[in-house]
Amino acid sequence: MDYLRCRKVIKFVSEAFAKKWYELGIKYKDYEIKNAALKAGLEEYLEYNRWEARAAFKAAKEGFPFEIKTWMRFGDIPIGEDRYAGQSKHWGTNILELGVSVISKEWFEKIYNEGFVLPKTVGEIIYNGVAIAEVLARPKVHFTGLQVGYGHDHSEPVVLPVGFKKGK
């Protein structure tokens, strides 16, 4: 699937691609692979294959349900050199996430309830040194995808995008 945004074409892996690798992750999780060479070969293949395959595979192994939902993020989806949706980088470590970081209602409530809100206005929320007002000022991007984990600081959801929806 392609979408023209900011004069750049962003491509997404298909839901079928995500499902295939998710199902392989389920099989890998449910069955012990006794052949060490086969196991090593599969893990090496995943390491050097598309990050999207690793993400869907890992989501299954870690027990995330295969549920394609609509997600929202503030700011554009990263774009890889191959024009496919890329991976977010953690702001503090500069390490690639295993997908695109998003903001969910649960994430926002978590930072609010854990006392990161001083005072209790959206414009003044500081989370991990980032002013939420700066994040909220970015354009909203809605897309569909599979949650594959959480960010490196275990807070915001990380999603494998499979489709694009223009902001509301």
N, C-alpha and C positions, 0 to 999 in steps of 0.2 A: 504494500500500500504506500502510495506517495502523497505528499501534501506540500504545496508551494507556500513557503513562509519566508518572509524577509528576503525574497528573491533567491532563496536556496531551497532545493528539493530535499525534504527529509523523508527517508524511507524507514519502514518498520518491518520487523519480522512478523510473520503471520501468527494468528492464534493457533493454527495447526502446528507450526514449528514449535511454539512454546509447549503445546500439549504433548507433542512427540517426546521432547526432552524431559518434560515433567514425568511422563509415564515411565521413561527409562530410569529416572531417579527413584520412582516408586519400586520398580523391579530390583534395582540395585540395593535399595534399603531393605526390601523384604527377603531377598535371597542372598545368602552368604556366597561370595565368589571364592571358591577354593583354589582356583588356578591363579597363582600369583602373577604370572606373566599376563594373563588376560586382564586381571584387575589393574595392574600397572599400565597396561596399554590403554584401557578405558580412561583412567585418570590422566594419562599423558595426552590423550586425544582431546579431552575436555580442556586441559590447560592451554592447548595451542589452537583450539577451535574458536568459534565466535563466543564472545563473552555472554551472549544471549542464551546459548546452549548451557553454559555453566550455571547461569542464573536460574533457569527453569529446573535444571537437574538438582541444584542445591536446595531450591524451594521445596521440592518433593522430599528430599532426604531430611529436611528440618521440620517437616510436618505442616507447612503452609498449605491451605486448601487451594485447589485449582479453581479460582474464581476471578473472572475478568470483570473488573469494576472500572468506573469512571473516577479518575484522580485529578487533583488540581495541584499545580505548582506555580509559584511566582517566578517569572523569568522563563526564557526560552529553554526548550529541551536541548541538552548538549548534542552536537552533531559530530559523528566520527569522520575520519578521512574518507571512508567509503560511502558517505552521505546517509548512512543509517543513524538512527538515534544512538547517541553515545551514552557514556556513563558520567554521573555526577562525580565531582571531587569533593571530599570532605574539606570544609573550609579551613580547619585547623591543622590537619596533617598533610593535606594535598595528596592524599591517597585516594585512588579511584574506588567508588562504591560499586556494588554489584548490580547497578541499575541506575535509575533516575530518582533522586530524592523528591519527595512530595510533602505537602502539608495536609494532614487529616484533622478532623474534628478531635479525635482522641489525642493526637500529638499536641494540639493547641491547648486542650484541657489539661494535659499532663504538665506542660511547662507553667501553666497558670496556677495549678494546684500545688506544684512543688515549690512555690515561692519565688519564681523567677520574675514575678511581676511587681515592680516597685516604681511608682505607685500603680494602682490598678487601672491603667488606661492603656489601650493597645499601642498608642503612639510612643509610650515610654518603656515598653517591655524590652528587656535585655536578656538574651539567651545565649550562653556560651560566647559572650562578648560581641554578639551581633545584635544591632538594633532591629527589632522586628518591624518597626515602621519603615526601615529601608527596604526590607524584604517585601512588605506589603505594597510598596510603591511600584514594584515591578509589574509588568503586564501578567494577567492571569492566563495560564495555558491549561486547557482541559484535554485529557487524553485517556484512552483505555489501556489497561494493563493488568498484569499479574503481580501481586506483592511477592517479592522474593527474599525479603529480609528487612533489616533495620540498618540505619546508618552506623558508622564506626563508633559513634558515641551511644548507640543503642536507643536512639530517640525517634527520629522521623522515619516513616516507612520508606522503603526503597522498592521501586517497581520496574518490571520489564515492560516497556511500552509496546503495544501491538496495534494501536490505532490512534487517530488524532481527532480531537473535537475542538473547534474554534471556541475561544472564550465567550462566556455568556454575556 
